Amino acid sequence: MKIDTFRLERYLGKYEFKAPNILCTSDCQSLTAGELLEICGESEDSYKNVWLGYTETKGSPNLRKAISALYTSVKPDEILTFSGAEEGIFIFMNAALNPDDHIIVLYPAYQSLHEIAKAAGCSVSFWEMDEKNDWKPDLNELKKLIQKNTSAIILNSPHNPTGFNFSKEDFSEIVKIASDNSLYLFSDEVYRELEYQKSDRLTAAADCYSKGVSLGVMSKAYGLAGIRIGWIASKDSALMQKLSKLKDYISICQSAPSEYLAEIALLNREKLLAKNLKIISDNLELLDSFFERYNNIFEWVRPNCGPIGYARIKSEKDAESFCIDAVEKAGILLLPSTVFSDDNTHFRIGFGRYDMKKSLLKFEEFLKDRYNL
């Protein structure tokens, strides 16, 4: 397979572990293994006694049972675990789609949600979000994008990088559009459970549609990116069998210690969510004040879900150069919109970690110096 460079990952690979002030991360505050064990009321011996042999390809029964509790009707046997969400995306795009298929992708988007399909021979149409309408895309445009060979709609809600979340009414209409055209609805739900109002939480695609495919991961809402556990849930048994067969050629199975840590974290997920939602809430207040003070430089559509937002730079025409200057001159890591194949006018800012306040102060210093404020 020939595939274009993953721009976001190359950008983070260059700067993420060198920059002292990280202001773009999409995951929430992480923990040590010891801290997680303590929060979950588990002893160190329970971790030490994890058997380090092969695990089941689908994922351990206990882990899949814990994952199934995130849904209303999905059973443990309708879940397949992966090494992070990225493997799940890769396997779905290659197992479910055929060369010459057409897919529709909500845009801007995490690059793998469209790039892998392109590399597999598919054509892609972008369903563009409308910044002037608080990032809400036009449902009529979605209908117009459907072609005779369309096989899937690719969603991400809560959305990366904007922090947008569909209303329940609009999501129901999307499900109907997919159903009326017998399309897969691949729903990247990795930021689910980070809604600021629990009443805004959408029904998982796997719970409401026979061809709905829900993607989840431990990295975002729970802040456990290092354990590399993701999953796909779907009631489409034929599809799940295809995914399993392709997984045999990639990771085969997951790490046993990671499965154990993911299981206990999910059993105690309300504690982790409460911690991370409090961090997000506190940091969002700081950001609201920050963007109000600098509204001559930035335009900010306040997100309604998750730990990330998408700010427009009004004062300059080159967001990428702005971000590179910020990290190379001041050690402040922002994520330019160009890594999302978007126009060169925005950057992603992340606010799911304790140290955001410190990094935001450094960002202000950078702005004052750059604009002689």
N, C-alpha and C positions, 0 to 999 in steps of 0.2 A: 504494500500500500504506500502510495506517495501522498503525503499530506503536508499542508502548509505549516509553518512554524506557529506554535501556540504562543501568541504574543504576550498574553497576560503572564503565563508561567515563566517565559524568558525574562520578562521585565522584573518580576518578583525575584527570580533566581539571581539576578544581578545585584539587587539592592536590599532585599528583605532582611537578610541576616547580617547586614553591615550598617544600615541606617539606625541611629539611636532613637529616632522619633517616628513611630509607625502610625500613620493616620489613614490607612486605606484597607485594613484587614476586614474580611467579611465574616470571620468566625468570632464567637464570643470568648470571654475569659476562660482560659484553660486551668487545669489543676495538675498537681503531681499525682502519681498513683496512690501515694499514701494519703493525700487529702481526699481523693475519691473514696478510698476504702473507709475513711473516718466518716464522711458524709453519709455513706451507705450503711454504716454500722457493721462493716465486715472486718474481720481480723486479718492481719498480715499472713497468718498461717493459711487462710482460705486461698489467698493469692499464690502462696508458695506451693500449695498442693495441686495447682492446675497441671493436668497431664499434658505433656508437650509432644504428643503424637499428632497424627493427622486428625483433622476434624471433618465433619460431614460436608459434602459439597454444597448442599443447600444452606448450611449454617446449623449450629447446634439446635436441637429441639427447644431447649430452654430459651435461647436467644430469640428464635423465631416466635415463640410464644410471647415473649416480652415485646417484640416489635408489633405483633398482631394487636396488642392492647392499644396501639395508637389509632386503630381503625375501628369502625363500627361493625363490619361484617366480614373482613378479611381473616381467613384462617391461617394458622402457621404454615400449612402446606402450600399456601398461595404466596409465599414469600421466598425470595432467593437473595442471599447475602453476597456482597462483593467487597473487594479491597478498596473502600471508599466509593463515593458517588461516581467518580470518573470512569471506573471500570464498568459500572452499570450503564452509563451513557454509551460507552464504546461498544459494549456487547449488544445493547438494544439496537443501535444504529446498524450494526453489521448482521445481526440475526433476523431482525424483524423486517428490514427494508431490502428491496431488490434494486439492482442497477436499473436506471431509467425511471424509478419511482420519483415522485415529487412530494416534498414536504413543505409545510408552512411553519415558520419559526417566529415567535414573538421577538421583537427587536427594539433596542439593542439587546444583545444576548451574550452569555458565556460562550466562548468560541466553539467549544466542543459540541454544543447543541446544534450547530449547523456544519462545522468543518468536517466532522467524521462522516456525516452523510454525503457531503460533496465528494470526499475521497473514495467513498464506496460506490460512486457513480450516480448519485441522486441529484436532481435539480432542487434548488431551494428558493422559496419566495419569503421575503421578510414582511411580517405584519407589524407595521411601524407604530410605536407608541407616540402619543401627542403630548409634548411637554406643556403646551399652552392649556391643555385640559387635565392638568395634574397627572400626566403620563398615561391617561386612559386611552386605549386604542379604540378605533371605530369597528364595531361588530359587523357593520355592513361591508367594510373593506375585507374582513376575514372571509365572508361568503364569496366575494368577488375573486379571491385568490385561489379558490378551489378549482382544480383542473381534472380532466378525466383520469389522469394517472396519480392523483394525489392519494397518498396512503396514510399520512399522519399529520396531526397538528401538534406542535411542540410548544408547551407552555412553561413558564417559570413564575410562580406566584405563591408567596411573596417574591418580589422580583429583584434580581441582581442585574444592574447596579442601582436602580432607581428607588427601591423601597416601596414600590407600588404594590397594591393587592387588589385583585378583582372584587367587586361586590358579589354577593351571593346570587343576585339576579343575573348579572352578566355571566358569571361562571356557569349557571344553569343553562343559559342560552348557548354558550360554547359547547357544553356537553351535548345539547340537542343538535347543534350543527354537525358535530362529529358523528353522532348516532345516525342522523338522517343520511349521511354520506358514507356510513360504515368505515370511518377512519379511526386509526389508533389515536388516542389522546394521551400523549406522553407528557406527564405533569411533573416537572422538577419542583418538588415540595421540600427542598432541603432547609428552607427558612420557616417552615410551618411550626407553629407553637410559639412564634415570636411576634404575634399580633399584639399591638398595644392594648386592644380591647378584645377579650376572648370571644365576644359575640361576632367579631369579624372573621373568625376562622372558617375557612371553606371546608366543605366536605372533600375528603380525598377522592381523587379521580378513580382509584381502584374500588371505592365503596359505592360509586354512583353510576358506573357504566361498565358494561361487559368487556369493552375494549379499552378501558381506562388503565393506565400504567402509572403508578405512583413511585417516584424516586425519593428515597430518604437517606440520611447520613447522620453520623454522630458528631460531625465536625462543627456544625453551625450553631444550632440552638443550644446544644449541650456543651460546646466548647471542648470537644475531645477529638480534635483532628488527628492527633498522633496515634490513635489506636487503629485508624484506617478501616473502619467498618461502615459500609453503606448497604443499601438493599433496594430491591424492586418488589413491589406488591402488585399483583394483578390476578383477576379471576379467569383470565384467558389461559386455559391450561395448555393449549397448543403453543401459544407464544412462550410460556414459561419453560416448556420443554426445549424449544429452540435456544433460549437463553442459556439453559443448563448445559446443553451440548457444546455451545461455543465456549462457555466458561471452562470446560475441561481442557481447553488449549491455552488458557491464560493463567489464572491464579489457582485453579483447581479447588482450593479451599482457603479459609482464612486462618489467621494466627489464633491458636487456642487461648493465650493470655488476653488477646484483644477481644475475643468473643466473651470471655468471662467479664472483663471490665465493662463492655458494652451492655451486657445483660444486667449487671447490678446497677449501672447508671440508669437504664431505662426503668427499672423497678423503683428507682428513687428520682425519677426525672422531674417531678414537681419541685423538689429542692433545688435542682440545678437551674430550672427555668426561672424560679423566683429570684435567684441570685443574679442571673444574667439580664432579666427584664428590669431589675432595679438599676443595674449598671447602665443599661440602655436609656432608661428614663432620665436618670441624673445627667448623663452625657448629652442627651438630646436638648435638655434645657440650656446647657452651655452652648450648644451649636446654634440654637435659635437666637440667643443673644449675640453670638459671634457674627452670624450672617446678617443680623439687623445692623450691627455696627459697621459692617463692610458691604452694605448693599449697593454701594457705588462700584464695587469691584466684582461682586458675585451675585448670581441669581440662584435662589434656593427654593426648590419645590419640596416642602417638608414631607418626608416619607411617612407612611402610616403602618408600616410593619418592618421588623428586622433591624439589624445593626449597621445598615449602610444607607447612604444617600448619594445623589448625583448632582453636583453643583456646576453651574455654567459660569465660566469666566467672561465677564463683560468687558474687562479692561484690556484684554489682549486677544490676538487672533490665533495663538499657537499654544494650546493647552499642554501639549507634550513638552515643548521647550520650557514652559513654566514649571511643570512637574520635575523635569530633569534638573533645572536650576535649584528647585527647592531641596531635592535630595542631595545633589552634589555640592551645593554651597552651604546648606544649612542642616543637612541630615534629616530632612522631613520627607517621609515617603507618602506620596499621593499616587493614585493610579489614573493615568490619563485615559481619556475616552478612546484614543486610537487603539488601545489593546482590546477593545470590544468591537473593532472594525467600525466604529462610529465616527462622526465628524470630530474635528480637532478643536472642540470648544468646551468640553466638560472634564471633570475628574471625579472619581469615586472617593468618598470619605467614609471611614469606618469608625463606629463608636460603641463597640461591644466590649471594650477592655478598660480595666481600672486606670491605666496610664494615659488615657486620652486627654485628660485635663492638662497634664504636663506637656504633651506633644502639641496641644492646641496653643498654649502660651508661646512655644517656640515658633509655631506657624505665624502667630501675630508679630513676633519680632522680625521674622523674615519679610512680612508684608510691609511693616513700617520702614524697614531698610530699603526695600525694593521701590516703594512709591513715595519715599521721603515724607512719611506721615508724622 
